[in-house]
Amino acid sequence: MDAHKTLHFTLLILAVHFSLLKASTNPDLNALLDFKASSDEANKLATWNSTTDPCSWTGVSCLQNRVSHLVLENLQLSGSLQPLTSLTQLRVLSLKYNRFTGPVPSLSNLTALKLLFLSHNNFNGEFPDSVSSLFRLYRLDLSFNNFSGQIPLTVNHLTHLLTLKLEANRFSGPITGLDLRNLQDFNVSGNHLSGQIPKSLSGFPDSAFTQNAALCGSPMQACKTMVTDPKKPGSDGAIASPLNPGNNPTNVVSSTPSSIPTNTDPNNKPASPQKTSSSKISSVAVIAIVVGDFLVLAIISLLLYCYFWRNYVKNKTRSKLLESEKIVYSSSPYPAQQAGYERGSMVFFEGTKRFELEDLLRASAEMLGKGGFGTAYKAVLDDGSVVAVKRLKDASIGGKREFEQHMEVLGRLRHPNLVGLKAYYFAREEKLLVSEYMPNGSLFWLLHGNRGPGRTPLDWTTRLKIAAGAARGLAFIHFTCKSLKLNHGNIKSTNVLLDKTGNARVSDFGLSIFAPPSTVPRSNGYRAPELSSSDGRKQSQKSDVYSFGVLLLELLTGKCPSVIDGGGAGMGCGGAVDLPRWVQSVVREEWTAEVFDLELMRYKDIEEEMVGLLQVAMACTSASPDQRPNMSHVVKLIEELRGVEVSPCHENFDSVSDSPCLSEDTLGGLSQ
């Protein structure tokens, strides 16, 4: 027993020793302790002491034993920030809602800083010049302080800046020279700024500029032009407008007679008006003026008539096109009077509420989007039920039997993470697929839609949940009918939909078999490299894994793959890149510096999970198909990242029977 106690005591001493050794070897320890000594009079940072590891202190996060995040908000801190300027690996610094005063010291050593939040303090002095040298900065918030002076044009050096909040200070002078094209969040209200708002900032709401009496231009009131005022002696008649506050602009003579200067003699006596025969307007001149006015009005009226008529014709044509697109499938594929044609019929799958084709044709329809195999519509039936209808117009479909056999396979795939197929319609001129309607849109829109002011970012927990759900759906496709070796063939963010409860549902699976034959497959950002050659290789489960890896990179980076069907520029997807190649090049330098979506920087304690998912994505996008994991392993890896995300009904895909969904006859007809 004594030996056991001795061993226990020895281990305890060793643990304390190693803890002290780790704390003492942290190069940022002294800087943090100096900051606490000078700023924490209320002892809010009680966990900060020299006997523990700084990386475990309140508000401190580390990467590779260096302080990377310092978030100390609403802790009654005061004093100086000077001790923090030696934290050279700091990426996030947030000191909001404290009591700091005085000028901000030079932060030029913090070259890794990405987020800087100093709002709701009592800092004063001019705009901190050193901030303009932090070229990696994405978010800057100096609002609700006592800063004064002008906003320097060196701020334009911060080319990555997404947030600039300077409201409720005492900044003055113009902002005409500000040109930060990537800004998403901007506010300079409640200052003493003047002059014209630059065009690059005019897209922000007027609330971003209010309480600056001398600011003008869109979205505020228009800037006034310069006019002379001869009633003010000694001022040369100049009236200063917000365009040139405090300056004496060049006079612009008014067109009113009172402002026309008169001739004066050397003795400053006004000269008498020159008497000419034009002092009285002749009747001929009056007639000419009236005729001229009439002609001008006639020309203007003609121009307006042409303009509105052209728009009317354009809108009418456009509405007709939209109307025809909206109900494009509502005409019967075969005219009833034409002999020799057999009208198709709706084929429903088990558990689906049946309806007639006429019910579908009468339904109000709304186009959802166009994909690689046709156009999708939302259809509301007479009984109020909603379905999605895909019209296969761009697909290469062989005979009726082949189509029906393949639909039989797809229609029996039922899983919580798949969009279930309800019915199909086949006729020579028309092929329709009816499936469940997903009300919450696609992953593409959640990630890339409205990336600008007012956007609600997609949080990390939701992204991880979507990744796990989509992985489970794809794994089910791969392993539910092993004899067929089914694959999706078109994994991309527009084909991952969300149901009413926010669960990810994989759609458009199994349609790649209808892709038009091509000697050189069309490349896109999700296509596996082995499919980009002209050697005739077909889509496979391993190429699905590659596409899913690209989708994971899209979730992690917030960037678009190089080509998106149904997406693209104008849909929040302007900066498309070759994601696997770009990530590989960045990761060689640093894991988190540039890879991860900036919208994820606001969340704490997720870097380990993000790096873990990044490793899964990079394994999936391996250039060699043999080095990629199968989807059942991908599901396991993702669910292990966070225990709470593990599915309650985790499928053991490897134990699924060879063909639970099909008969031997069907298998024989579909084996390829």
Steps between C-alpha positions, in 0.01 A plus 500: 500500500784739591667425169173574321467835680862580420443425132185711495681791667790469256265510201328805647834677542597412144167630367547830683858515379406449136215750533739761638756414235241543222382829645852630543598409143212691344665806343185709551471439876677816622314727260164371624600533865621857439168581335307358795710695748436831325139451390311266736432703811176311569679161476262370237782289357540283809613197301799689363796396714855384441435146626261398220518474124400833337314308231249391767434851630169682464467657156826351367533253213825368356640340189833316530554642850461861384207726586277530193168625645453748783133571572456710816164675482303685769757438776551860626857496366688830474852629453718442194517242223877534473583155653283331236705639211755219542244226426628461146283196417176663611222461244193614692498783755168604653490746792144626460304655786792589726645825637818551301606862443768691315638443150538150361869399507675380186367161394739459209655188659165316479544409136287185533198692634175432313230631735534813716209608723560801730147643510319641806808633679641851553792495258590843365750664270510461124429191296779254596742516206650159573168332420549582132807275492306192616452374145329177610224681688143400412293659777567838664264645763600828670144619562373674813828660608639856490725483195537828310673639193461374146461143383830450315505379141760240606200293609469413130811284546281251690386329183351199684284711731139380527388700806577865581300640792593853612164632621452711815842669500614853415659439160487799264592590146407332171473130419501556124824308453391181677499208257453161668328284241462186717316663791191317624438693823566876516391778737629855561183648650515736796821684404582843352578388148443717195510494122363261245450128568712305250328278251673191642311552829167620360352151510482498879179620672461858618527377861871449432543878446239674720588768756768647274339832411744587221497165318312487173446277201335162462350356716469837682366824357646615171796737513408860418665687212691825546316827441597863560325721748564869416307609809795399720770768462858390535424136433531518121156350489621144577286265699686195640326172444577157646711430194760756609445575869685803620653588161427782260396330176507645153197718445224368281288781366131450543275520199269746672521864378575630848835327502627632166777752568442850366753727332643774720688814411835598658313698769309186602179638369273250336487536124165548341358199320591478135211602283443268208217410270468170690380669822157398398429148377335506161195291419709291259731402786202404716364277224844344450529424873154341510571288192839399643343400831236297318764317297704422811194364679407293196847347479504423875153345479608284206810382685299415812242316291772292329669427834184384680372307198829313471491414871135394471575269209810368677313434825209343318732267312687425819180420688394270219833322516473466877143379469597241242795393714278476806246267343723351236418143597126556525424410138444137413808343341285349225209674329184298559395522138826364363483127437785259563611647832434354840470740788730428795385438855608598850679221686496537881726341758385334819373732770436791264163673491375454145369765268421525132720659239228759448535600867867564441435694181243721675732573792648845542869471422809697589838441340765406757800483271672336207752219541702269283204279411207738479291755686349458846166646610305536820142383440209563739217252439131573549498327841780729623778241489832615353736297284809565293486415131809458283449513126771291333563696183880494475537132585594225257241231569480175306196275491204490734601171664848626588353818648238314704754252639728781613211690657405181684845501660494868594142492620575237762786692659359631826719673757466806732781671309370441148232689309250223436364438150118490507406426138608529141339555163633366172389583151694538180505878515484550878672354806414627847635410844284586803679517834470645849515878522772642726387840636833629634691521175846374417837503671627721218263783591568464872874530440522755221168684486501870591861522616482863599353738758218345700587138419449234767809276483471121499633396841750220558262261677257515209779448246625193685145364527446548125833331422410199714149472354615524140772242568245256644269545201781443250631198694151348491491536120840333471434204727129427485525301176853368486446288192415811299776720645269800478652845500355848512696645211428869563593596858503879546363756744191571287405132535514500880162629616356567846164376619264683737696386806837603353625150419719460194343305213697388194304547176537418128678173573538236232424729206854502361409190301295735280791735430542564126793305354811708454855414402642760743292543816422857593718598795369672808624578846372174650614258229764245598824535300471150351173608329651803331693295246364358179568134582129427543499446875157507659377643826577271794458493875859623536425799276199569725737503799718758323199721428389469862848606612471814287161566663667473845763752389219729386343473848833576669625784279177669396642511146340364185652223291615619160168430324153466652203390292208719598725731704777740415575867505209715600390233744763574760753284317731746335834359622488141376828305526638151450439415865714185545802658332457831683464333841804282438711805419383691809525211744869459423554836665250510787184309589268779604646822363309517175305177456197532725196718431527835675140462612617217726753720682236622744455154654729381779658159558422356156842510336574139590173388340561713191850359456359149548237553229766654276708184534195292400441725197862476388491121528184494286658722234811290460609489136512121505157331529652208693621735775154642565296356789160343436193691613425281801844590638443867418174491700684354799777761483256791485281372781804446723591870472222589742326238710165677506483484122509119481182378336257321735446229241854458369481260208749217479532532125743211468238260634233595246401206283606497139170609349222562752321739269475300178406166360746287307316582177543871551864454588559304185335767289708779652844345540751692293 
